[in-house]
Amino acid sequence: MVNFNHMDGDVNVVVIGGGTGSFAVLSGLKKYCKHITALVSMADDGGSTGMLRDELGVLPPGDVRQCLVALSNSPKLRDLFNYRFDEGSLAGHSFGNLFLTALQKTTGSFADAVDTASKLLDTGGHRVVPITLDQVTLVADDGERVIRHEREIREADFLNARPKVWLDPTPTPNPVALEAIRDADLIVIAPGGLYESLGASLVVPGIGRALAESRAKKLYVCNLMNQERHTKDFTVVDFADELERLAGCEFLDEVLYNSNYPNNEIVARYALEGEHPVLSSKAKRHYARRGVDLLSGTIWQNNSKKDPIAHQRALIRHDVDKLAKNILKNLA
């Protein structure tokens, strides 16, 4: 075992996910790690990203942009890529999404576009890699209906169903992503939408097998809150079990979860929208579970239209430094 306090950061870390969950994990880890690869789902089709996909036929830039911004060492360029237009014909689009789209059009390669943006944003030894380079649509079947598009799945009510999830057409995994998984020392599954960004990554053919065969330690950071439509009453074990079901194999070594129950008043505000803190479970599994305080000690609410990273209601959130230190603690 390697004690975190004596680590020099010279380990290969892979983070799988997208959106705000990956943003939190990457923001914390970049302070301690020299080599991070963020593997990003290519199924996002909502908001600005969805409009650009529909109108220009490009691969989705949104989650890639968020990961690039998280890893960037240039505050001014971070702000620029975060800037979202709120009027005129560009209303709803972020500058970063438009920039990545323009790069893809001019280079003819989304991978080249991401590499160019990485250099501009000064991500150092870190990189962002699409998990597939195919145009795909996320599909879910809950036994009663088939739902297409991540934006529709996000709003769907699965009741007590645990849906089958796949990508259409069946994609080819990005060889660079498979190589990153194979060469990793630590693989982190970030918190996020279970049947959206995480599911869209894990159901890519070959990804589950690569995770199971990788020599790396594989750790899942469980969500802080349940989401009524998809994960109502889910425990930590339910989340982790679903990840492995979606991947098609057992691959987890450890699950990290928050054990600090939030302020009752704040919990009550979330409960109005059907969201509740994720609780532990005593069920026996092959993976270890570690509960620690991962909550931010500050209550923060963002109302800026220029910052697409943060949700309007971000009262219960991870402390990125606590998160990073506990991810890296006792790294095998």
Secondary structure, DSSP 8 states (H G I E B T S, - for coil): -B-GGG--S-SEEEEEE-HHHHHHHHHHHTTT-SEEEEEE-S---SHHHHHHHHHH-----HHHHHHHHHH-S-HHHHHHHH-B--SGGGTT-BHHHHHHHHHHHHHS-HHHHHHHHHHHHT-TT-EEEESB-S--EEEEE-SS-EEESHHHHHH---TT---EEEEES---B-HHHHHHHHH-SEEEE-S--IIIIIHHHHTSTTHHHHHHH--SEEEEE--SB--HHHHTT-BHHHHHHHHHHHHTS---SEEEEE-S---HHHHHHHHTTT--B-B------SSEEEEE--B-SS------TT--SS-S--SS-B-HHHHHHHHHTTB-
